Amino acid sequence: MIWLLGVAALGVWFWFDSMRARERAILGAQALCERESLQFLDDTVALRRLNLGWGARGLHLQRIYRFEYATTATNRHHGCIFVVGSEPVRVALEI
């Protein structure tokens, strides 16, 4: 019975951590698009990959989110934002 509570607690933690990471990815993508005079499309990001990794602070989740942006009204491009833990660390834009 206690292990079931532990699994449930882990699931709740993962859900909250994922929502925090997604929100920070959205804010990071919006800030980049604003800084580069691009239009951030759909106001959202989509999880593309989730991995476990080791870093300076130990074991953490690595997430890659995909988003779309436009340089003009008629074209769409893709970008990726890399999130370690819940902090965005890098953004890559399609050229």
C-alpha positions as CSV (number, residue, x, y, z in Angstrom):
1,M,0.0,0.0,0.0
2,I,2.8,2.4,0.8
3,W,4.5,1.8,-2.6
4,L,1.2,2.7,-4.2
5,L,1.3,6.1,-2.5
6,G,4.9,6.5,-3.5
7,V,4.1,5.9,-7.2
8,A,1.1,8.3,-7.0
9,A,3.4,11.0,-5.4
10,L,6.0,10.4,-8.1
11,G,3.3,10.8,-10.8
12,V,2.0,14.1,-9.2
13,W,5.6,15.4,-9.0
14,F,6.3,14.5,-12.6
15,W,3.1,16.2,-13.8
16,F,3.8,19.4,-11.9
17,D,7.5,19.4,-13.1
18,S,6.4,18.9,-16.7
19,M,3.9,21.8,-16.5
20,R,6.6,24.1,-15.0
21,A,9.1,23.0,-17.7
22,R,6.5,23.5,-20.5
23,E,5.6,27.0,-19.2
24,R,9.2,28.1,-19.1
25,A,9.8,26.7,-22.6
26,I,6.8,28.8,-23.9
27,L,8.2,31.9,-22.2
28,G,11.7,31.2,-23.6
29,A,10.3,30.7,-27.1
30,Q,8.2,33.8,-26.9
31,A,11.2,35.9,-25.6
32,L,13.4,34.7,-28.5
33,C,10.8,35.4,-31.1
34,E,10.2,38.9,-29.7
35,R,13.9,39.6,-29.6
36,E,14.4,38.4,-33.2
37,S,11.3,40.1,-34.5
38,L,9.6,36.8,-35.3
39,Q,6.0,35.8,-34.8
40,F,5.6,33.0,-32.3
41,L,2.8,30.8,-33.8
42,D,0.0,29.0,-31.8
43,D,1.4,30.3,-28.5
44,T,2.5,26.9,-27.5
45,V,5.2,24.3,-27.6
46,A,5.0,20.5,-28.1
47,L,7.2,17.9,-26.3
48,R,9.4,16.2,-28.8
49,R,11.7,14.2,-26.6
50,L,12.2,13.3,-22.9
51,N,15.4,11.8,-21.6
52,L,17.2,11.2,-18.3
53,G,20.7,12.7,-18.1
54,W,23.6,13.4,-15.7
55,G,24.8,17.0,-15.2
56,A,26.6,19.1,-12.7
57,R,23.7,18.8,-10.3
58,G,23.2,15.1,-10.7
59,L,20.4,13.2,-12.4
60,H,17.8,15.4,-14.2
61,L,15.2,15.3,-16.9
62,Q,16.1,16.7,-20.4
63,R,13.2,17.8,-22.6
64,I,13.1,19.1,-26.1
65,Y,10.1,21.1,-27.1
66,R,9.2,22.1,-30.7
67,F,7.5,25.3,-31.7
68,E,6.6,27.1,-34.8
69,Y,7.4,30.7,-35.8
70,A,7.0,32.9,-38.9
71,T,9.1,35.6,-40.5
72,T,6.3,36.7,-42.8
73,A,2.6,36.1,-42.9
74,T,2.9,33.2,-45.3
75,N,5.7,30.9,-44.1
76,R,6.1,28.7,-41.1
77,H,9.4,27.5,-39.6
78,H,10.2,25.2,-36.7
79,G,12.3,25.8,-33.7
80,C,13.4,23.6,-30.7
81,I,14.0,24.7,-27.2
82,F,16.1,22.5,-24.9
83,V,15.1,22.3,-21.2
84,V,17.2,20.7,-18.5
85,G,15.2,20.2,-15.3
86,S,12.8,23.1,-15.7
87,E,15.3,25.7,-17.1
88,P,15.6,26.4,-20.8
89,V,19.2,26.1,-21.8
90,R,19.3,26.4,-25.6
91,V,17.2,27.3,-28.6
92,A,17.7,26.2,-32.2
93,L,15.9,27.8,-35.1
94,E,15.3,26.3,-38.6
95,I,17.3,28.2,-41.2
